[in-house]
Structure formats: C-alpha cells, structure tokens
Amino acid sequence: NATIRNCTIEKGVIIGYTGERSEIGGFAGRMQGTVENCVNNGTVKGTNYVGGIIATIDNALGKCDVLNCTFGGDVIASGKNAGGIVGSGYCVDTSAPNGKKITVENCTSTGVITGDTNVGGILGGDEYVAQSWDNVKYSFKNNTFTGKVAGNKNVGAIIGYYKSLNRVDDISGNQYSKNCGATQPVGAVYVVDTNCAEPTAYGDTIYCNTESGTSSCPTVAGCSWKSGYNRTDDPLGKDISKLFAVIGAVKLGDLNGDGEVDITDAGILVQYCNDVIELTSDQLQAADLNGDSEVDITDAGILVQFCNDLITEF
C-alpha cells in the first residue's frame, strides 16, 4: 500500500501530455493505498479512466482510499470514466464482479469535468462490481461537487455510472449544486438489490431482491451472487436525499427550516390547512409529503403521524 499525503498540483500544470493515454490521474494512475489531504488545481487529460486525484483502483480487492482531497482544475477525457476526484473503479477487465469499490470521503470538486461516457463530478464510473460482499466494505461519504460536468451518456453530478447498489454500499451525505450540468446525482445504475416493495423507476435500472435467494438477479459474467445482501430502502427514489442531496435543497417536512422535523412543523402545516397562515414556496415544497404536488390535510395528517411515532418515514 502506497500513501500520498499533503501534496499540491498548481494551476497551469498539465497531467497526461497530449491526452492520448488512459489511466491518467492527478497524483496516480492506478492506485493501491491512500491519497489524503491533496489538492489539484491543474489539468488532467486522457482517453479513458481519467481522474482529478487518481484514475483507478489498482487491485480488485485491495485498499484504495481517497480522503479529504480537493480538485479545482479541468478533467478532459475523450472516452469513458472521467471524474473530478476518481475516474473509475477497477478497470482492468470484467474478472472482478465481486470486487471492492473505492472509498471516497470528504472530498470537494469545483472543477470542470468533461468526457463521453460515465462522467461524474466526484466519480466517473464503476463498471464491473455487480455485488460487493462484506469482505470488501467501503464508504462514499460527505463529498461535494460545485463545478461543471458534461458528457454524452451516463452523466451524474456525483457519480456517472454504478454497476450496482446493495447494503454494502455505504453512501451518504454527498452534495452537489443544482446547476452543475447534470440532471441527477447518478447518471445510471445497472442493478439495485433491495427488498423495498415498490422501488422508484430510475432509467433502465434493474431491481432485484436477494433477501431470500438470488433468482431475481440478472446474469452477469463471473458474478457469484449471494443472498442476504439486499438494502431495505429506495436509494434512487424516496430515500435518495440520504445518499445525495442538492446544496440548499428544502428538507421534506422541515417547514420552519431548523433542520429538524418535529411537532412545531406539524403545527405550522395544520395552521396552513386551516387557512390561518400562508406558506412560502420553500415551505410548500417541504410540506408536500405524499408527492402529489398538492399541500392539504392529507400531508398534515402524515406529518402528525410521524411526530407521534406512528410512522417512521414519509
């Protein structure tokens, strides 16, 4: 395991020469180990697997952590898997469908990220991991993208493409600016393993449930599917804000804007429904708990039930 720590690339530096090579990253191409507290304000150019901090993970089961790093330059890729912090997950071939994903925590990208396919403000794409297991746990938390991202296919504000999502995917607290160039936090996900009864449609995403078996899993070459790796939420639907959120977005149920959802918010909504007070546009957005684009006594009832611990979510 290598460690790269407290390093800076200044503005004006170009990594990748003419942009004709793959696996190009600001501090490393293929990395095994840790990169932390590093800053890149330069330009990274390449074809495939191009990242502002690193390009890819070197070993399908090895350690690869990118922590507390900042990218403020340009990533310019002519091909696939371009990211402001990391270009790609394991990229050698399709031989590791049960491998490890890259840990990325507390990183910030303010740069301009361009590519063709699988382009993300933080991570370009992880194309091959179809089912992570407990032996290769990782985390993807508290990253922020406030730059610009552009591409032709699978473009996401945070992640361009993920092969899969299951309970091993420890993802939370990632934020992005609304006008970053991407319409959604993740450009595309191939398969989500969850026991959520009615998961939200998300492009061409396939949903399976390994709670009691693997018969619903799609065919993936070399993947040894295991049961019991299902999530319990709707990670690309009603629960997506726990994984990815727009900076400054209104929190559902928080009518007074204090960051908490409690009986005070319920009282405000009841007053509105009784024509006692008016609500601002942000409050109306926070008050539409059932998602029908109307704010009425039904929403007030949901919020009161939540505050009385009769329901656990909405």
NORTA-V953468 format. One record per pair of residues at least 24 apart in sequence whose C-alpha atoms are under 6 Angstrom apart, sorted by the first residue. I is the first residue (numbers start at 1). J is the second residue. D is the distance in whole Angstrom. If there is no record, write none. Layout:
i:I j:J d:D
i:I j:J d:D
This chain:
i:1 j:32 d:5
i:1 j:33 d:4
i:2 j:33 d:5
i:3 j:33 d:6
i:3 j:34 d:5
i:3 j:35 d:6
i:4 j:35 d:5
i:5 j:35 d:6
i:5 j:36 d:5
i:5 j:37 d:6
i:6 j:37 d:5
i:6 j:38 d:5
i:7 j:38 d:5
i:8 j:38 d:6
i:8 j:39 d:5
i:8 j:40 d:6
i:9 j:40 d:5
i:9 j:41 d:6
i:10 j:41 d:5
i:10 j:42 d:6
i:11 j:41 d:5
i:11 j:42 d:4
i:12 j:42 d:6
i:13 j:42 d:5
i:14 j:42 d:6
i:14 j:43 d:5
i:14 j:44 d:6
i:15 j:44 d:5
i:16 j:44 d:6
i:16 j:45 d:5
i:16 j:46 d:6
i:19 j:45 d:4
i:19 j:46 d:4
i:20 j:46 d:5
i:20 j:47 d:6
i:21 j:46 d:5
i:21 j:47 d:6
i:22 j:46 d:5
i:22 j:47 d:5
i:22 j:48 d:5
i:22 j:49 d:6
i:23 j:49 d:5
i:23 j:50 d:6
i:23 j:55 d:5
i:24 j:50 d:5
i:24 j:55 d:5
i:25 j:50 d:6
i:25 j:51 d:5
i:25 j:52 d:6
i:25 j:53 d:6
i:25 j:54 d:4
i:25 j:55 d:4
i:26 j:52 d:5
i:26 j:53 d:5
i:26 j:54 d:6
i:27 j:53 d:6
i:27 j:54 d:6
i:28 j:54 d:5
i:29 j:54 d:6
i:29 j:55 d:5
i:30 j:56 d:5
i:30 j:57 d:5
i:30 j:58 d:5
i:31 j:57 d:5
i:31 j:58 d:5
i:32 j:58 d:5
i:32 j:63 d:6
i:32 j:64 d:5
i:33 j:63 d:5
i:33 j:64 d:5
i:34 j:64 d:6
i:34 j:65 d:5
i:34 j:66 d:6
i:35 j:66 d:5
i:36 j:66 d:6
i:36 j:67 d:5
i:36 j:68 d:6
i:36 j:69 d:6
i:37 j:68 d:5
i:37 j:69 d:5
i:38 j:69 d:5
i:39 j:69 d:6
i:39 j:70 d:5
i:39 j:71 d:6
i:40 j:71 d:5
i:41 j:71 d:6
i:41 j:72 d:5
i:41 j:73 d:4
i:42 j:73 d:5
i:43 j:73 d:5
i:43 j:74 d:5
i:43 j:75 d:6
i:44 j:75 d:5
i:45 j:76 d:5
i:45 j:77 d:6
i:46 j:77 d:5
i:47 j:77 d:5
i:47 j:78 d:5
i:47 j:79 d:5
i:48 j:79 d:5
i:48 j:80 d:5
i:48 j:81 d:6
i:49 j:81 d:5
i:49 j:82 d:6
i:49 j:87 d:5
i:49 j:88 d:6
i:50 j:82 d:5
i:50 j:87 d:5
i:51 j:82 d:6
i:51 j:83 d:5
i:51 j:84 d:6
i:51 j:85 d:6
i:51 j:86 d:4
i:51 j:87 d:4
i:52 j:84 d:5
i:52 j:85 d:5
i:53 j:85 d:5
i:54 j:86 d:5
i:55 j:86 d:5
i:55 j:87 d:5
i:56 j:87 d:6
i:56 j:88 d:5
i:56 j:89 d:5
i:57 j:89 d:6
i:57 j:90 d:5
i:60 j:90 d:6
i:60 j:99 d:5
i:60 j:100 d:6
i:61 j:99 d:5
i:61 j:100 d:5
i:64 j:102 d:6
i:65 j:103 d:5
i:66 j:104 d:5
i:67 j:104 d:6
i:67 j:105 d:5
i:68 j:106 d:5
i:68 j:107 d:5
i:69 j:107 d:5
i:70 j:107 d:6
i:70 j:108 d:5
i:70 j:109 d:6
i:71 j:109 d:5
i:72 j:110 d:5
i:72 j:111 d:4
i:73 j:111 d:5
i:74 j:111 d:5
i:74 j:112 d:5
i:74 j:113 d:6
i:75 j:113 d:5
i:76 j:114 d:5
i:77 j:115 d:5
i:78 j:115 d:5
i:78 j:116 d:6
i:79 j:115 d:6
i:79 j:116 d:5
i:80 j:116 d:6
i:80 j:117 d:4
i:80 j:118 d:6
i:81 j:118 d:5
i:81 j:119 d:6
i:81 j:124 d:4
i:81 j:125 d:5
i:82 j:115 d:6
i:82 j:119 d:5
i:82 j:124 d:4
i:83 j:119 d:6
i:83 j:120 d:5
i:83 j:121 d:6
i:83 j:122 d:5
i:83 j:123 d:4
i:83 j:124 d:4
i:84 j:109 d:6
i:84 j:121 d:5
i:84 j:122 d:5
i:85 j:122 d:5
i:86 j:123 d:5
i:87 j:123 d:6
i:87 j:124 d:5
i:88 j:124 d:6
i:88 j:125 d:5
i:88 j:126 d:6
i:89 j:126 d:5
i:94 j:128 d:6
i:97 j:128 d:5
i:97 j:129 d:4
i:97 j:130 d:5
i:97 j:223 d:5
i:98 j:129 d:6
i:98 j:131 d:5
i:98 j:132 d:5
i:99 j:129 d:6
i:100 j:136 d:5
i:103 j:138 d:5
i:103 j:139 d:5
i:103 j:140 d:6
i:104 j:140 d:5
i:105 j:140 d:6
i:105 j:141 d:5
i:105 j:142 d:6
i:105 j:143 d:6
i:106 j:142 d:5
i:106 j:143 d:5
i:107 j:143 d:5
i:108 j:143 d:6
i:108 j:144 d:5
i:108 j:145 d:6
i:109 j:145 d:5
i:110 j:145 d:6
i:110 j:146 d:5
i:110 j:147 d:4
i:111 j:147 d:5
i:112 j:147 d:6
i:112 j:148 d:5
i:112 j:149 d:6
i:113 j:149 d:5
i:114 j:149 d:6
i:114 j:150 d:5
i:114 j:151 d:6
i:115 j:151 d:5
i:116 j:151 d:5
i:116 j:152 d:5
i:117 j:152 d:6
i:117 j:153 d:5
i:117 j:154 d:6
i:118 j:154 d:5
i:118 j:155 d:6
i:118 j:160 d:4
i:118 j:161 d:5
i:119 j:155 d:5
i:119 j:160 d:4
i:120 j:155 d:6
i:120 j:156 d:5
i:120 j:157 d:6
i:120 j:158 d:5
i:120 j:159 d:4
i:120 j:160 d:4
i:121 j:145 d:6
i:121 j:157 d:5
i:121 j:158 d:5
i:122 j:158 d:5
i:123 j:159 d:5
i:124 j:159 d:6
i:124 j:160 d:5
i:125 j:160 d:5
i:125 j:161 d:4
i:125 j:162 d:6
i:126 j:162 d:5
i:127 j:163 d:5
i:129 j:163 d:6
i:130 j:163 d:6
i:130 j:164 d:5
i:139 j:170 d:5
i:139 j:171 d:6
i:140 j:171 d:5
i:141 j:171 d:6
i:141 j:172 d:5
i:141 j:173 d:6
i:141 j:174 d:6
i:142 j:173 d:4
i:142 j:174 d:5
i:143 j:174 d:5
i:144 j:174 d:6
i:144 j:175 d:5
i:144 j:176 d:6
i:145 j:176 d:5
i:146 j:176 d:6
i:146 j:177 d:5
i:147 j:180 d:6
i:148 j:180 d:5
i:148 j:181 d:6
i:149 j:181 d:5
i:154 j:187 d:4
i:154 j:188 d:6
i:155 j:187 d:4
i:156 j:182 d:5
i:156 j:184 d:6
i:156 j:185 d:5
i:156 j:186 d:4
i:156 j:187 d:4
i:157 j:182 d:5
i:157 j:185 d:5
i:158 j:185 d:5
i:159 j:186 d:5
i:160 j:186 d:5
i:160 j:187 d:5
i:161 j:187 d:6
i:161 j:188 d:5
i:161 j:189 d:6
i:162 j:189 d:5
i:163 j:189 d:6
i:163 j:190 d:5
i:164 j:190 d:6
i:164 j:191 d:5
i:164 j:192 d:6
i:165 j:192 d:5
i:166 j:193 d:5
i:166 j:230 d:5
i:166 j:231 d:5
i:167 j:229 d:6
i:167 j:230 d:6
i:167 j:231 d:5
i:171 j:243 d:5
i:172 j:242 d:6
i:172 j:243 d:4
i:173 j:243 d:6
i:174 j:244 d:5
i:175 j:244 d:6
i:175 j:245 d:5
i:175 j:246 d:6
i:175 j:247 d:6
i:176 j:246 d:5
i:176 j:247 d:6
i:177 j:246 d:6
i:177 j:247 d:5
i:178 j:246 d:6
i:193 j:230 d:5
i:194 j:230 d:5
i:194 j:231 d:4
i:194 j:232 d:5
i:195 j:232 d:5
i:196 j:232 d:6
i:196 j:233 d:6
i:199 j:234 d:5
i:200 j:237 d:5
i:250 j:286 d:6
i:251 j:286 d:6
i:252 j:286 d:4
i:253 j:286 d:5
i:253 j:287 d:5
i:255 j:283 d:5
i:255 j:286 d:6
i:262 j:307 d:6
i:263 j:307 d:6
i:266 j:303 d:6
i:266 j:304 d:6
i:269 j:300 d:6
i:270 j:300 d:6
i:273 j:297 d:6
